[in-house]
């Protein structure tokens, strides 16, 4: 299993994002647009492509769970996300 390499130039924002995903009031379920907006508060110049790549890295690293196309569950927040929290975003 490949683990994301956050030890690269410019990685401090990634560590900050991981830290913020753990706080009690962290977003529990994200749409792709909400993810981009949330990351934009940590790194304003982040591109949509970089936000998607980071979501993919965190999915592989078990910090996010991809529920469906453009919908992610935060696996770091406590208490754990209830399925009904994500269901409101599904059609």
N, CA and C atoms as an extended XYZ file, in Angstrom:
273
Properties=species:S:1:pos:R:3:atomname:S:1:resname:S:1:resid:I:1 pbc="F F F"
N         0.844       -1.180        0.000 N   UNK     1
C         0.000        0.000        0.000 CA  UNK     1
C         0.883        1.236        0.000 C   UNK     1
N         0.611        2.146       -0.894 N   UNK     2
C         1.359        3.396       -0.958 CA  UNK     2
C         0.800        4.379        0.057 C   UNK     2
N         1.680        4.982        0.819 N   UNK     3
C         1.248        6.028        1.738 CA  UNK     3
C         1.613        7.375        1.125 C   UNK     3
N         0.758        8.374        1.319 N   UNK     4
C         1.040        9.691        0.750 CA  UNK     4
C         2.328       10.271        1.318 C   UNK     4
N         3.079       10.937        0.472 N   UNK     5
C         4.324       11.574        0.902 CA  UNK     5
C         4.044       13.033        1.208 C   UNK     5
N         3.779       13.322        2.491 N   UNK     6
C         3.529       14.694        2.898 CA  UNK     6
C         4.821       15.404        3.252 C   UNK     6
N         5.949       14.703        3.241 N   UNK     7
C         7.238       15.301        3.603 CA  UNK     7
C         7.896       15.899        2.370 C   UNK     7
N         7.193       16.746        1.703 N   UNK     8
C         7.696       17.399        0.499 CA  UNK     8
C         7.539       18.903        0.666 C   UNK     8
N         8.207       19.692       -0.139 N   UNK     9
C         8.057       21.144       -0.035 CA  UNK     9
C         6.592       21.551       -0.133 C   UNK     9
N         6.189       22.481        0.699 N   UNK    10
C         4.809       22.953        0.677 CA  UNK    10
C         3.849       22.093        1.462 C   UNK    10
N         4.337       21.076        2.159 N   UNK    11
C         3.466       20.150        2.875 CA  UNK    11
C         2.879       20.685        4.179 C   UNK    11
N         3.397       21.747        4.805 N   UNK    12
C         2.810       22.180        6.090 CA  UNK    12
C         1.297       22.414        6.037 C   UNK    12
N         0.766       22.882        4.932 N   UNK    13
C        -0.682       23.089        4.844 CA  UNK    13
C        -1.420       21.761        4.927 C   UNK    13
N        -0.796       20.699        4.435 N   UNK    14
C        -1.424       19.378        4.497 CA  UNK    14
C        -1.509       18.895        5.941 C   UNK    14
N        -0.453       19.134        6.698 N   UNK    15
C        -0.479       18.767        8.115 CA  UNK    15
C        -1.528       19.584        8.855 C   UNK    15
N        -1.663       20.851        8.501 N   UNK    16
C        -2.683       21.694        9.123 CA  UNK    16
C        -4.081       21.175        8.782 C   UNK    16
N        -4.288       20.769        7.542 N   UNK    17
C        -5.589       20.219        7.138 CA  UNK    17
C        -5.898       18.950        7.929 C   UNK    17
N        -4.915       18.078        8.069 N   UNK    18
C        -5.119       16.850        8.855 CA  UNK    18
C        -5.469       17.188       10.300 C   UNK    18
N        -4.786       18.159       10.853 N   UNK    19
C        -5.067       18.579       12.226 CA  UNK    19
C        -6.498       19.106       12.336 C   UNK    19
N        -6.903       19.916       11.362 N   UNK    20
C        -8.241       20.510       11.386 CA  UNK    20
C        -9.349       19.484       11.154 C   UNK    20
N        -9.038       18.389       10.470 N   UNK    21
C       -10.031       17.328       10.270 CA  UNK    21
C       -10.343       16.594       11.575 C   UNK    21
N        -9.472       16.719       12.570 N   UNK    22
C        -9.652       16.019       13.845 CA  UNK    22
C       -10.401       16.834       14.902 C   UNK    22
N       -10.541       18.127       14.707 N   UNK    23
C       -11.183       18.943       15.745 CA  UNK    23
C       -12.671       18.591       15.831 C   UNK    23
N       -13.262       18.733       17.025 N   UNK    24
C       -14.655       18.308       17.219 CA  UNK    24
C       -15.666       18.952       16.270 C   UNK    24
N       -15.439       20.186       15.857 N   UNK    25
C       -16.401       20.836       14.958 CA  UNK    25
C       -15.985       20.755       13.491 C   UNK    25
N       -15.090       19.841       13.156 N   UNK    26
C       -14.662       19.666       11.760 CA  UNK    26
C       -15.839       19.180       10.919 C   UNK    26
N       -15.862       19.559        9.659 N   UNK    27
C       -16.908       19.030        8.782 CA  UNK    27
C       -16.862       17.505        8.762 C   UNK    27
N       -18.013       16.914        8.786 N   UNK    28
C       -18.105       15.456        8.888 CA  UNK    28
C       -18.293       14.800        7.525 C   UNK    28
N       -19.008       15.477        6.639 N   UNK    29
C       -19.234       15.008        5.267 CA  UNK    29
C       -18.993       16.204        4.355 C   UNK    29
N       -18.263       15.982        3.274 N   UNK    30
C       -17.933       17.038        2.323 CA  UNK    30
C       -18.435       16.680        0.933 C   UNK    30
N       -19.000       17.635        0.236 N   UNK    31
C       -19.114       17.503       -1.215 CA  UNK    31
C       -17.780       17.989       -1.774 C   UNK    31
N       -17.521       17.748       -3.028 N   UNK    32
C       -16.261       18.206       -3.635 CA  UNK    32
C       -16.138       19.722       -3.531 C   UNK    32
N       -17.235       20.436       -3.753 N   UNK    33
C       -17.202       21.904       -3.664 CA  UNK    33
C       -16.933       22.357       -2.227 C   UNK    33
N       -17.546       21.694       -1.261 N   UNK    34
C       -17.312       22.039        0.145 CA  UNK    34
C       -15.872       21.744        0.550 C   UNK    34
N       -15.329       20.649        0.043 N   UNK    35
C       -13.935       20.279        0.314 CA  UNK    35
C       -12.998       21.366       -0.207 C   UNK    35
N       -13.225       21.799       -1.445 N   UNK    36
C       -12.406       22.848       -2.054 CA  UNK    36
C       -12.502       24.132       -1.237 C   UNK    36
N       -13.704       24.497       -0.835 N   UNK    37
C       -13.908       25.718       -0.056 CA  UNK    37
C       -13.242       25.596        1.321 C   UNK    37
N       -13.392       24.459        1.964 N   UNK    38
C       -12.795       24.248        3.286 CA  UNK    38
C       -11.264       24.314        3.202 C   UNK    38
N       -10.683       23.645        2.202 N   UNK    39
C        -9.229       23.697        2.031 CA  UNK    39
C        -8.756       25.101        1.678 C   UNK    39
N        -9.585       25.863        0.986 N   UNK    40
C        -9.240       27.228        0.605 CA  UNK    40
C        -9.012       28.138        1.801 C   UNK    40
N        -9.609       27.798        2.938 N   UNK    41
C        -9.358       28.585        4.154 CA  UNK    41
C        -7.985       28.283        4.736 C   UNK    41
N        -7.447       27.103        4.417 N   UNK    42
C        -6.124       26.709        4.903 CA  UNK    42
C        -5.055       27.131        3.900 C   UNK    42
N        -5.348       26.959        2.620 N   UNK    43
C        -4.402       27.321        1.549 CA  UNK    43
C        -5.200       27.987        0.429 C   UNK    43
N        -5.337       29.309        0.485 N   UNK    44
C        -6.214       30.031       -0.443 CA  UNK    44
C        -5.925       29.815       -1.933 C   UNK    44
N        -4.689       29.625       -2.303 N   UNK    45
C        -4.351       29.509       -3.727 CA  UNK    45
C        -4.449       28.081       -4.265 C   UNK    45
N        -4.990       27.170       -3.490 N   UNK    46
C        -5.063       25.765       -3.890 CA  UNK    46
C        -5.988       25.578       -5.092 C   UNK    46
N        -5.503       24.879       -6.099 N   UNK    47
C        -6.307       24.630       -7.299 CA  UNK    47
C        -7.288       23.482       -7.052 C   UNK    47
N        -8.291       23.409       -7.891 N   UNK    48
C        -9.273       22.323       -7.808 CA  UNK    48
C        -8.591       20.975       -8.012 C   UNK    48
N        -7.661       20.900       -8.942 N   UNK    49
C        -6.935       19.659       -9.201 CA  UNK    49
C        -6.142       19.216       -7.967 C   UNK    49
N        -5.484       20.163       -7.300 N   UNK    50
C        -4.721       19.829       -6.093 CA  UNK    50
C        -5.645       19.393       -4.958 C   UNK    50
N        -6.803       20.010       -4.840 N   UNK    51
C        -7.773       19.622       -3.811 CA  UNK    51
C        -8.254       18.198       -4.056 C   UNK    51
N        -8.520       17.856       -5.314 N   UNK    52
C        -8.944       16.483       -5.638 CA  UNK    52
C        -7.836       15.489       -5.372 C   UNK    52
N        -6.600       15.859       -5.719 N   UNK    53
C        -5.456       14.964       -5.485 CA  UNK    53
C        -5.250       14.735       -3.985 C   UNK    53
N        -5.414       15.789       -3.192 N   UNK    54
C        -5.254       15.656       -1.752 CA  UNK    54
C        -6.370       14.780       -1.171 C   UNK    54
N        -7.593       14.938       -1.657 N   UNK    55
C        -8.695       14.069       -1.215 CA  UNK    55
C        -8.380       12.615       -1.544 C   UNK    55
N        -7.817       12.378       -2.712 N   UNK    56
C        -7.432       11.016       -3.095 CA  UNK    56
C        -6.347       10.475       -2.163 C   UNK    56
N        -5.348       11.309       -1.866 N   UNK    57
C        -4.291       10.899       -0.932 CA  UNK    57
C        -4.877       10.534        0.426 C   UNK    57
N        -5.793       11.369        0.916 N   UNK    58
C        -6.377       11.121        2.239 CA  UNK    58
C        -7.314        9.923        2.227 C   UNK    58
N        -7.913        9.643        1.084 N   UNK    59
C        -8.744        8.440        0.955 CA  UNK    59
C        -7.861        7.196        1.049 C   UNK    59
N        -6.745        7.218        0.345 N   UNK    60
C        -5.810        6.084        0.421 CA  UNK    60
C        -5.184        5.964        1.804 C   UNK    60
N        -5.019        7.077        2.484 N   UNK    61
C        -4.442        7.082        3.825 CA  UNK    61
C        -5.463        6.856        4.927 C   UNK    61
N        -6.712        6.587        4.551 N   UNK    62
C        -7.796        6.277        5.495 CA  UNK    62
C        -8.189        7.450        6.398 C   UNK    62
N        -8.017        8.671        5.930 N   UNK    63
C        -8.488        9.841        6.668 CA  UNK    63
C        -9.843       10.296        6.126 C   UNK    63
N       -10.092       10.033        4.848 N   UNK    64
C       -11.385       10.295        4.217 CA  UNK    64
C       -11.888        8.997        3.611 C   UNK    64
N       -13.192        8.915        3.483 N   UNK    65
C       -13.817        7.789        2.782 CA  UNK    65
C       -14.645        8.363        1.639 C   UNK    65
N       -14.398        7.876        0.434 N   UNK    66
C       -15.166        8.338       -0.724 CA  UNK    66
C       -16.492        7.580       -0.744 C   UNK    66
N       -17.571        8.301       -0.489 N   UNK    67
C       -18.898        7.692       -0.439 CA  UNK    67
C       -19.423        7.479       -1.853 C   UNK    67
N       -19.287        8.500       -2.668 N   UNK    68
C       -19.671        8.450       -4.075 CA  UNK    68
C       -18.890        9.538       -4.790 C   UNK    68
N       -19.122        9.673       -6.081 N   UNK    69
C       -18.426       10.698       -6.860 CA  UNK    69
C       -18.644       12.067       -6.214 C   UNK    69
N       -17.565       12.688       -5.731 N   UNK    70
C       -17.645       14.026       -5.175 CA  UNK    70
C       -18.236       14.125       -3.786 C   UNK    70
N       -18.269       13.026       -3.042 N   UNK    71
C       -18.804       13.034       -1.683 CA  UNK    71
C       -17.875       12.227       -0.785 C   UNK    71
N       -17.384       12.882        0.266 N   UNK    72
C       -16.396       12.275        1.158 CA  UNK    72
C       -16.842       12.333        2.610 C   UNK    72
N       -16.491       11.311        3.354 N   UNK    73
C       -16.745       11.231        4.784 CA  UNK    73
C       -15.435       11.443        5.523 C   UNK    73
N       -15.441       12.289        6.528 N   UNK    74
C       -14.273       12.534        7.374 CA  UNK    74
C       -14.162       11.386        8.375 C   UNK    74
N       -13.124       10.575        8.272 N   UNK    75
C       -12.935        9.437        9.171 CA  UNK    75
C       -12.172        9.805       10.440 C   UNK    75
N       -11.687       11.040       10.527 N   UNK    76
C       -10.885       11.440       11.678 CA  UNK    76
C       -11.707       12.091       12.786 C   UNK    76
N       -12.877       12.581       12.453 N   UNK    77
C       -13.693       13.286       13.441 CA  UNK    77
C       -14.365       12.284       14.382 C   UNK    77
N       -14.536       12.713       15.634 N   UNK    78
C       -15.211       11.895       16.641 CA  UNK    78
C       -16.387       12.672       17.202 C   UNK    78
N       -17.506       12.070       17.452 N   UNK    79
C       -17.835       10.679       17.174 CA  UNK    79
C       -17.923       10.426       15.665 C   UNK    79
N       -17.887        9.172       15.316 N   UNK    80
C       -17.885        8.784       13.907 CA  UNK    80
C       -19.143        9.282       13.194 C   UNK    80
N       -19.000        9.503       11.916 N   UNK    81
C       -20.099        9.975       11.086 CA  UNK    81
C       -21.166        8.884       10.970 C   UNK    81
N       -22.412        9.279       11.149 N   UNK    82
C       -23.541        8.362       10.975 CA  UNK    82
C       -23.916        8.355        9.489 C   UNK    82
N       -24.282        7.210        8.940 N   UNK    83
C       -24.634        7.159        7.507 CA  UNK    83
C       -25.699        8.161        7.082 C   UNK    83
N       -26.613        8.500        7.970 N   UNK    84
C       -27.661        9.464        7.604 CA  UNK    84
C       -27.095       10.857        7.326 C   UNK    84
N       -25.939       11.174        7.890 N   UNK    85
C       -25.314       12.474        7.638 CA  UNK    85
C       -24.910       12.593        6.175 C   UNK    85
N       -24.498       11.494        5.584 N   UNK    86
C       -24.118       11.507        4.169 CA  UNK    86
C       -25.337       11.323        3.272 C   UNK    86
N       -26.348       10.637        3.772 N   UNK    87
C       -27.519       10.332        2.949 CA  UNK    87
C       -28.222       11.594        2.437 C   UNK    87
N       -28.164       12.678        3.188 N   UNK    88
C       -28.828       13.900        2.736 CA  UNK    88
C       -28.207       14.467        1.470 C   UNK    88
N       -26.974       14.064        1.165 N   UNK    89
C       -26.289       14.544       -0.039 CA  UNK    89
C       -26.520       13.647       -1.251 C   UNK    89
N       -27.082       12.472       -1.023 N   UNK    90
C       -27.292       11.509       -2.103 CA  UNK    90
C       -28.682       11.678       -2.692 C   UNK    90
N       -28.795       11.382       -3.960 N   UNK    91
C       -30.109       11.471       -4.624 CA  UNK    91
C       -30.700       10.105       -4.777 C   UNK    91
